[in-house]
Amino acid sequence: MKIAYIVGGLPFGGVETWMYDLAAEYRSNGLAEARIFNLSGTGDMHARFVEQGLDVQSVASGTHAIASHRLDTTLRLRAMLRRYAPDVIHTMHISANHHGRLAALGLGIPVVTHLHNVKREKRLHRRLSDKLLSHATTAYLAVSQAVADVVTADHNVAGRPVRVFYNAIDPKRCHMPPLDLKAAFGVSGPVVLSVGRYVRQKNLDLLIRAVRMLHDQHMPASLVLVGEGVERPRLEALRDSLGLGGHVVLTGFRQDVAAFFRAADVFAMPSDFEGFPIAQMEALYCGLPCVVSRHVPSLEVASEASLVCETEPGDIAAKLLAVLRDDALRGRLSEAARRVAEPLTMPHYAMRLHSFYTELLAGNLR
C-alpha cells in the first residue's frame, strides 16, 4: 500500500513528530510505503527526515509556495502525485489540505484530510474553501473529539465520514536517561517543563509569570522551555524583566526531548488551543504529572493525570504549586500518567491506521 502524505512544511512540532514516527514505523513493519510531500521544502525537522532515510520529496523551496493562490504549487504537486500513483492521499496542515485536495481532483485516488487543531479559521476565503473542498475529501481524521466537532461545524458540508484517531508516540524515543539540567543549563529547584513551538497560542509568557509567582511564594522552581519559534525574543525579554535569568531556560530545538521529560517534575501546557499534543503524551509516558488548560483536548483521555488550569498566571501558579508541594498528589498523577499513555503508542496506531486505509479502499467507510 502506497500512501502520499502531504504537509506544508516540516518544522519542529507535534504534527511533524507524529509524521516522523509513523513513517519510521511503516518502514519497520512493512505495512505501507510512506512518501512525504513537503510543499515548502522547509522546516527544522526536514533534515532529520532525510538523514534517517525517510522518503521526503520537496515540492518547492520556500514558504511563499504554500499560499492558497499559488496554482503553480498545486500543479507541481499534482504532477508528482501522478508519477508516484499512491493508493491513498493523506493531507495535513492548512496549506496541505488546500493544495493536496485540489491536486487530487480527477486522479481517482481517495483523499484523507487530517485535522490536528481546534483552531477555527477566521478568514472568509479559507472557510469557504474548507467547505467546498469537503466534496473533494473521501474521509476526515481528527486527533480528538473536540477537533471532530470543528470538522463537523466548519468543514464537512459534504457529509463525509469522520473518525477520531488520538495521536500516538514512539515509545522507543522515550527510553533515555534523564539529562542533568543543572549541569547543562544551571537551573536549580523543582523543574517545570514545557515542550512546543514558541508561539502565542502556547501562553508561555503566562507560564513565565506563573514561575515568578512561585518564587514569590518561596517555591524556587525553574522553567525549561524546549522548542523554537518567533516568540523567543519576547519571552527572553519577559524572563529578564522579571529577574528570572537563572530560572527560565529556552533550549531551542532539541532531539533528546525525552531526557528532559525524565529530568523534570511537572509538565505544563496552558495553551489557548491545541489538537492532541504529542508532547503531553510523551510526558505522560515518562510519568510526568501535567498542568494543562481546559483548551487542551488530550484531557479527553488524560484528565486523571492532569490538573486543569485557567489561562491566567495566578491559577497556573496555584496548580503547579499543588503538584510540587503535595508528594501524594504528584504520585497519583504520575501513576495515572503512565497508565493513560501505555496504549497510545505508534505500533498500535500504525496498525489501526492501516486498517482504516484498507476499509477506505474497499469503500466500506460509513
GIJOKA-V445235 format. One record per helix or strand of 3 or more residues. SS is the DSSP state (2 for helix, 1 for strand). FROM is the first residue (numbers start at 0). LEN is the number of residues. If there is no record, write none. Layout:
# GIJOKA-V445235
SS/FROM/LEN + SS/FROM/LEN
This chain:
# GIJOKA-V445235
1/1/6 + 2/13/16 + 1/32/6 + 2/45/6 + 1/54/4 + 2/62/4 + 2/70/14 + 1/87/5 + 2/93/11 + 1/109/6 + 2/123/13 + 1/138/4 + 2/144/10 + 1/160/4 + 2/170/4 + 2/180/5 + 1/190/5 + 2/199/3 + 2/203/13 + 1/221/5 + 2/231/10 + 1/247/5 + 2/256/7 + 1/265/4 + 2/277/8 + 1/288/5 + 2/298/7 + 1/305/4 + 2/312/13 + 2/326/16 + 2/345/16
